[in-house]
């Protein structure tokens, strides 16, 4: 079993930066693909960024390309989402997710993930 705990959310002004972290406990992180999702009030959950199990491939939502960066630290059993140039439309609850996988495939759908964190609120003021 894998437990995921997000941290790093908060309130920031437009143009600012935040770094979200996802700490895993339980089984090792080495063979897991990771994803970051978000859900804003009244909207459906959407994928923001994802990284393959091998760590060599990543996917980004078009609206966050060149602003957000997903990364993982296998030794520390953590994953991160660096968010720069934040916009009010980035306001949402952000969730990290994990699923077993060691290849190059990048999971971008929620149903592909087995483990989820509790979420962390990100609020960007204009």
NORKA-V441263 format. One record per residue. N is the residue number from 1. RES is the residue in three letters. OMEGA is omega as a letter, one per 30 degrees, with the letter a starting at -180 (none if undefined). D_LAST is the distance of its C-alpha to the last C-alpha in Angstrom with 2 decimals. Layout:
{{N	RES	OMEGA	D_LAST} {N	RES	OMEGA	D_LAST}}
This chain:
{{1	UNK	a	40.19} {2	UNK	l	36.78} {3	UNK	a	34.14} {4	UNK	l	30.54} {5	UNK	l	28.11} {6	UNK	l	24.46} {7	UNK	l	22.60} {8	UNK	l	19.67} {9	UNK	l	16.78} {10	UNK	a	14.34} {11	UNK	a	10.95} {12	UNK	l	9.10} {13	UNK	l	6.19} {14	UNK	a	5.34} {15	UNK	a	8.89} {16	UNK	a	10.54} {17	UNK	l	13.52} {18	UNK	l	15.32} {19	UNK	l	18.92} {20	UNK	l	20.29} {21	UNK	l	24.01} {22	UNK	a	26.59} {23	UNK	a	29.91} {24	UNK	l	32.95} {25	UNK	a	36.10} {26	UNK	a	39.34} {27	UNK	a	40.47} {28	UNK	a	39.72} {29	UNK	a	36.68} {30	UNK	a	38.72} {31	UNK	a	39.47} {32	UNK	l	36.20} {33	UNK	a	33.63} {34	UNK	l	30.06} {35	UNK	l	26.96} {36	UNK	l	23.36} {37	UNK	l	22.17} {38	UNK	l	19.13} {39	UNK	l	18.94} {40	UNK	l	16.10} {41	UNK	l	17.19} {42	UNK	a	19.60} {43	UNK	l	19.76} {44	UNK	l	22.49} {45	UNK	l	22.48} {46	UNK	l	22.09} {47	UNK	l	23.26} {48	UNK	a	20.81} {49	UNK	l	23.45} {50	UNK	l	27.10} {51	UNK	a	29.90} {52	UNK	l	33.59} {53	UNK	l	36.18} {54	UNK	a	37.62} {55	UNK	a	34.29} {56	UNK	a	34.98} {57	UNK	a	32.87} {58	UNK	l	29.22} {59	UNK	l	27.17} {60	UNK	l	23.49} {61	UNK	a	21.54} {62	UNK	a	21.09} {63	UNK	l	17.31} {64	UNK	l	17.27} {65	UNK	a	20.27} {66	UNK	l	20.16} {67	UNK	a	17.08} {68	UNK	l	18.64} {69	UNK	l	22.16} {70	UNK	l	24.44} {71	UNK	l	27.36} {72	UNK	l	30.12} {73	UNK	a	32.56} {74	UNK	a	35.79} {75	UNK	a	37.45} {76	UNK	a	34.76} {77	UNK	a	34.36} {78	UNK	l	30.59} {79	UNK	a	27.99} {80	UNK	l	24.52} {81	UNK	l	21.34} {82	UNK	a	19.62} {83	UNK	l	16.04} {84	UNK	l	14.68} {85	UNK	a	11.94} {86	UNK	a	9.80} {87	UNK	l	7.55} {88	UNK	a	5.96} {89	UNK	l	9.56} {90	UNK	l	11.07} {91	UNK	a	10.65} {92	UNK	l	14.35} {93	UNK	a	17.51} {94	UNK	a	19.04} {95	UNK	l	22.83} {96	UNK	a	25.35} {97	UNK	a	28.64} {98	UNK	l	32.01} {99	UNK	a	35.21} {100	UNK	l	38.47} {101	UNK	a	39.01} {102	UNK	a	40.18} {103	UNK	a	40.13} {104	UNK	a	37.96} {105	UNK	l	36.60} {106	UNK	l	32.87} {107	UNK	a	32.17} {108	UNK	l	29.18} {109	UNK	a	30.05} {110	UNK	a	29.54} {111	UNK	l	33.22} {112	UNK	a	34.25} {113	UNK	a	32.97} {114	UNK	a	35.16} {115	UNK	a	33.13} {116	UNK	l	29.66} {117	UNK	a	27.64} {118	UNK	l	26.24} {119	UNK	l	22.58} {120	UNK	a	19.71} {121	UNK	l	16.31} {122	UNK	l	13.22} {123	UNK	a	9.88} {124	UNK	a	6.65} {125	UNK	a	3.79} {126	UNK	none	0.00}}
